[in-house]
Amino acid sequence: ISELLCGKRNLPVDKVFLAATFFDLNLEELTKYNSGFSNKIPCKANKLPAIVENSKITFVDVLDSSSANGRGLKASPVAKQPFTDDIIKLIPVLKGKKLKLVIASGDAMSPTINDRDIVLVDTSITKPNNDGLFLFDLHGELFIKRLVLNEFENTARIVSDNSLYPPIDIRDFSKLVC
């Protein structure tokens, strides 16, 4: 969905009717947006798709990393994304987590994460105990970077996937907060 909204991918023709039906949208309105004839994202204001109206819905805050304005994870959400029980059952790792969706900014993690991609983040993880992608709040700015731990030396390295950005070495990773 992130790539569709950012214009990096088109909705396959064989899925247009299914998407319009699922989201209870006018097919013409949906295809105008998908083909570039309209930049207005089609939606039914305050109406969830008919399929999910009777499901339990969990709303997840959407943060824009480029507009955190020194507030980091405490920034006001730019939107709320609904997740149904069915989706959470399909992805069991989501259950009981403190989730946020973050709109990435910049090209430091390209090609893994591109500018304006939407990343699902578990904010209950505050102390990393293994290598992986993490969201860092450094002085109110949000960064999504790769963390590489060296447990023998108690050091870490924060790495961008884009080689134009140099890594940041951390002398004592026990003080690192995500």
C-alpha positions in Angstrom: 0.0 0.0 0.0 2.9 2.3 0.8 4.4 1.8 -2.6 1.0 2.3 -4.3 0.4 5.6 -2.5 4.0 6.8 -3.2 3.6 6.1 -6.9 6.4 3.4 -6.9 4.0 0.7 -8.0 0.6 0.5 -9.8 -2.3 -1.6 -8.7 -2.4 -4.7 -10.9 -5.4 -4.6 -13.3 -6.7 -7.9 -12.0 -6.8 -6.5 -8.5 -8.5 -3.1 -9.2 -12.1 -4.5 -8.9 -11.3 -6.5 -5.8 -9.7 -3.4 -4.1 -12.7 -1.2 -5.1 -15.1 -3.7 -3.7 -13.1 -4.2 -0.5 -12.8 -0.5 0.2 -16.4 0.2 -1.0 -15.1 2.7 -3.5 -16.4 3.8 -6.9 -14.3 1.9 -9.4 -13.9 5.1 -11.6 -12.6 7.1 -8.6 -10.1 4.4 -7.7 -8.8 4.0 -11.3 -8.4 7.8 -11.7 -6.1 7.9 -8.8 -4.2 4.7 -9.8 -3.6 6.0 -13.3 -2.5 9.4 -12.3 -5.6 11.4 -13.5 -6.3 12.4 -10.0 -4.0 13.1 -7.0 -6.9 12.8 -4.5 -6.7 9.5 -2.6 -10.1 7.9 -2.9 -11.9 7.2 0.4 -15.2 7.0 2.1 -15.0 9.6 4.9 -15.4 8.0 8.4 -16.5 4.7 6.8 -14.6 1.4 7.1 -14.8 -1.2 4.4 -18.0 -3.3 4.7 -15.9 -6.5 5.3 -14.4 -5.0 8.5 -17.4 -3.1 9.9 -18.2 -5.9 12.4 -14.6 -6.7 13.3 -12.7 -5.4 16.4 -10.5 -2.6 15.2 -7.2 -1.5 16.7 -6.0 2.0 15.6 -2.2 2.6 15.3 -0.7 6.1 15.3 1.0 7.2 12.1 4.1 9.4 12.6 5.8 11.4 10.0 9.6 11.3 10.8 10.2 14.4 8.7 7.8 16.5 10.8 8.6 15.2 14.4 9.9 18.8 15.1 12.1 17.8 18.1 9.3 15.7 19.7 10.4 12.3 18.3 8.0 9.5 19.3 5.9 12.0 21.2 5.1 13.9 18.0 1.4 14.3 17.2 0.2 11.6 14.8 -0.6 12.6 11.3 -3.2 9.8 11.0 -4.5 6.7 12.6 -4.4 3.4 10.7 -7.0 0.7 11.5 -5.9 -2.9 11.9 -8.6 -5.6 12.2 -8.4 -8.7 14.4 -8.1 -10.7 11.2 -4.9 -8.9 10.3 -3.4 -9.2 13.8 -4.2 -12.9 13.8 -2.4 -13.3 10.5 0.7 -11.6 11.9 0.9 -12.9 15.5 4.0 -10.9 16.2 1.8 -7.8 16.3 -0.4 -9.0 19.2 0.1 -7.0 22.4 2.8 -4.7 21.0 3.0 -1.0 21.2 2.8 -0.3 17.5 3.3 2.8 15.4 3.6 3.4 11.7 6.4 5.8 10.8 6.6 7.5 7.4 10.3 7.3 6.5 12.2 10.4 5.3 15.3 10.5 3.2 17.4 8.0 1.4 19.8 6.8 4.1 18.3 3.3 4.2 17.7 3.0 0.5 17.1 0.5 -1.1 15.7 -1.3 2.0 13.5 1.6 3.0 12.9 4.5 0.6 11.7 8.0 1.2 8.0 8.2 2.2 7.8 4.4 2.8 5.6 3.4 5.7 7.4 1.3 8.4 5.6 -0.7 11.2 7.5 -0.2 14.4 7.2 -2.0 17.8 7.9 0.9 20.3 7.9 -1.5 23.3 11.5 -2.4 22.3 13.7 0.2 24.0 16.9 -1.8 24.6 18.2 -3.7 21.6 19.6 -7.2 22.3 20.4 -8.3 18.8 21.2 -6.9 15.3 18.4 -5.5 13.2 16.5 -2.4 12.0 15.6 0.0 14.8 13.9 3.3 15.2 16.1 5.7 17.1 14.9 8.9 18.7 18.1 11.1 18.8 17.4 14.5 20.3 13.8 14.5 19.0 14.7 13.4 15.5 13.6 10.0 14.3 16.0 7.7 12.4 15.5 4.2 11.1 18.9 2.5 10.9 20.5 -0.9 11.0 22.1 -1.8 14.3 25.1 -4.1 14.4 26.2 -5.2 18.0 29.6 -6.4 19.1 28.8 -8.1 22.4 32.4 -9.1 23.1 33.5 -5.5 23.1 30.2 -4.0 24.3 30.1 -1.8 21.2 27.7 -1.2 18.4 27.6 0.4 15.0 24.6 2.3 13.6 24.7 1.7 9.8 22.7 3.1 6.9 22.1 0.8 3.9 23.0 3.6 1.6 26.9 3.7 1.5 26.9 7.5 1.1 26.1 7.8 4.8 29.0 6.8 7.2 28.3 4.5 10.1 28.1 5.8 13.7 30.2 3.9 16.2 28.8 3.5 19.8 31.4 2.7 22.5 28.9 1.3 25.1 25.8 -0.1 23.6 24.2 -0.8 27.0 23.5 3.0 27.1 21.8 2.9 23.7 18.0 3.5 23.8 15.7 2.9 20.8 
